[in-house]
Structures are given as C-alpha cells and as structure tokens.
Amino acid sequence: MTPSDFIVFGAPKIERDEIDEVVRCLESGWIGTGPRVARFEKEFGLYKGQRFAAAVSSCTAAMHLSVLAAGIGAGDEVITTPMTFCATVNAIVHAGATPVLADIDPLTMNIDPARVEARITSKTKAILPVHFAGRAADMDALEGIAARYELKLIEDCAHAIETEYHGRKAGTFGDFGCFSFYATKNVTTGEGGMVLATSEEDLARIKMLALHGMSKDAWKRFSDEGYKHYFVVETGFKYNMMDLQAALGIHQLQRVESNWLRREEIWRQYNRTFAGLPLTLPAAPEPNTRHAYHLYTILIDAERAGISRDEFLDEMTANDVGVGVHYLSVPEHPVYQEKFGWQPESRRTEIRS
Ligand SMILES: Cc1ncc(COP(=O)(O)O)c(C=O)c1O
C-alpha cells in the first residue's frame, strides 16, 4: 500500500484560493490576530445572519468562554448530552460548573428534551445541546424548556455549520452558538472556532476573555494606528484565532454551500448503496430542517452483521478506508467515571429516579 491509497477520514478539501491567501498573509508581516480574522468574523456572521461573531482558537474554547460569559461557575449545573466529543463536557468542567447528562433519543442521536426537563434542579443554569452529526436538535422543545426554567441555552454547533431548524440557523437559537473549524469539519482553519452571541456586551466579554482579559481591541496594539496602551481587566485566556487560520477560513466559507451539495449527494449514495446491508443507517432528516451532513454514522449490531464494531473498523482500515467512532458515550471514559461516578448503564438509574 502506498500512503496515497488510504482514504483519510475527514481529509480537508484545501484549494488554491486558501493556499494563495495563506501565502499573502505570510508575506504581509501580520500573521497573528488581525484584519483577516476580522473579515472571517464578519463573513461568518453574515452567513449565519448573526452579526455578533468572535473567532477563537477552537470550539472547546468557544464553549468554555460561553459558559463563563453566561455567568455560570462553581455550584452551577449544565445539562448536556452523553453522545458527544469530550470537549462539550470538558468546557463545562473548565468553567468550574458541574455537567449533568440527559440521554439521547436513539433515533436522532440528539438530546431528548423530556430527559432534559427531568434532570433540572435548583442548580441548573444552562442546557448545552449538540446538533449531532449535523442534524438539528429539537430546538422548539429545548427553547421552550430554557424559557420556562429561565436557563441559558448554549449550542454546540461543531457539526452544524449549515444546519437549519424550522427556517432558523443553528447557533442563533441560544444565548451562544459555538462552532468548530477543526481539520475534519465542514469548514476548516486547521484548528479554530467561533462564538455567535446575541448582544454586543456578550461579544465584547467573549473577545476580552479570549485575549488574556485585555481591554477592547488590544490586538491592534502593534498596528499601523500606533502603539496603544491596553489594560488587563480580567484574568482571561489565550484563545484568539490567528490571521493565518482565518486566511483558510475565508475561502473555505465561500465554498460551504457547493460543498454541502456534494455532501448531500454522497450521503444519498451511501443510503442507496448500504440499504440492503444488516446495518442501522442514519435516520432521514426531519421535515423543515437542514442537515449539515457532517458525519455519516452507522450502527453495527454484531449478531445481525456477523461482525463486531471494532472488527468492522479493522476491516475498513485494512481496505484503506479511514473510519472513526462517533462516539464512545461520555460515561465510557474513565475520567468521568472517576469524577462523577457515571457509567454507561446510568440511564436506567436515571429513568427510575
Ligand atoms: C460535538 C463536538 N463538540 C466540540 C468539539 C470540539 O471542537 P474543537 O476541536 O474545535 O475544540 C468537537 C470536535 O470534534 C465535536 O465533535
């Protein structure tokens, strides 16, 4: 096998425009946070119809800052899904709050609003749903619960750049919408993230926290406007995006819709080709929603398929097709078992209690 025979899972589609933009950025003398980041924020905000956009270093950073900016910390609980990447739960933990899991609807793989409601306590401050694989979570129900119990709503839109639900775009329902531009995502900057906020104040706080807690527009301190003093007003983080990353993002974003059409075509081709196999395929998208087609997830029942999940992964790899597991559920990881006593079987306890 030569390396080029192997189909890399989620390999990014990088084209000439972004390569040229990266070169121009390198030659400009300004590779850190600057004008290209500002342009990417503006254009991403326009794409989502939400003008308060802050580019950051990852979706994990975006969620950490959003939980903090929502005023959530020690002693508070945030309800989220067990069917997600560890980053969703870690962001809650990093903010000092306690994650609480509400199980999914096995058909949609998205958090089940009835289970969310059942897990609300006097300490609950927010709901953090994931639009799993790019399929919109049940936002009518989640918005309703958030409004009834006066909870913040923070959306993990790592898979959901193109996702829409009942005519509205993912990331614009909640107080904060958090996006990922990691290498495998539908728009990539290598590593990167974005927060959509609903107010200028929230946006300013996110931007400040993302750059050490330095006062407004501190990134301009070395610009051609001349050196400006800045003041550190909070102990923030180093979560800013670089112009080098935004150089990729600007052009990736311009192709997001044409890429989406291709994703849809491939998704349908998979559906047709796999229809007769002993597998559970992704549920059809709900009416009046738009799926981002980020991950095509199949379920393998070892008895029906005559092969276990992990044997299947090995077979696919042996046949030069890159694969991934999305995901081991959060309670399957040792750290959460130790920290919170979670177990994959906990759902049964939760139902009974
Ligand atoms: C559901 C989900 N949330 C959050 C993240 C974290 O994104 P990032 O790598 O940009 O921090 C990912 C990344 O794969 C993800 O799949």
The ligand as an SDF file (V2000), in Angstrom:
LIG
                    3D

 16 16  0  0  0  0  0  0  0  0999 V2000
  -19.5370   17.7050   19.1490 C   0  0  0  0  0  0  0  0  0  0  0  0
  -18.2120   18.3860   19.2660 C   0  0  0  0  0  0  0  0  0  0  0  0
  -18.0860   19.3870   20.1440 N   0  0  0  0  0  0  0  0  0  0  0  0
  -16.9160   20.0320   20.2900 C   0  0  0  0  0  0  0  0  0  0  0  0
  -15.8050   19.7030   19.5540 C   0  0  0  0  0  0  0  0  0  0  0  0
  -14.5190   20.4090   19.8070 C   0  0  0  0  0  0  0  0  0  0  0  0
  -14.1120   21.1680   18.7060 O   0  0  0  0  0  0  0  0  0  0  0  0
  -12.6380   21.7420   18.6710 P   0  0  0  0  0  0  0  0  0  0  0  0
  -11.7240   20.6500   18.2690 O   0  0  0  0  0  0  0  0  0  0  0  0
  -12.7080   22.8480   17.6360 O   0  0  0  0  0  0  0  0  0  0  0  0
  -12.3290   22.2900   20.0260 O   0  0  0  0  0  0  0  0  0  0  0  0
  -15.8920   18.6840   18.6070 C   0  0  0  0  0  0  0  0  0  0  0  0
  -14.7070   18.3230   17.8230 C   0  0  0  0  0  0  0  0  0  0  0  0
  -14.5830   17.3660   17.1570 O   0  0  0  0  0  0  0  0  0  0  0  0
  -17.1230   17.9920   18.4750 C   0  0  0  0  0  0  0  0  0  0  0  0
  -17.2530   16.9930   17.5810 O   0  0  0  0  0  0  0  0  0  0  0  0
  1  2  1  0
  2  3  1  0
  2 15  2  0
  3  4  2  0
  4  5  1  0
  5  6  1  0
  5 12  2  0
  6  7  1  0
  7  8  1  0
  8  9  2  0
  8 10  1  0
  8 11  1  0
 12 13  1  0
 12 15  1  0
 13 14  2  0
 15 16  1  0
M  END
$$$$
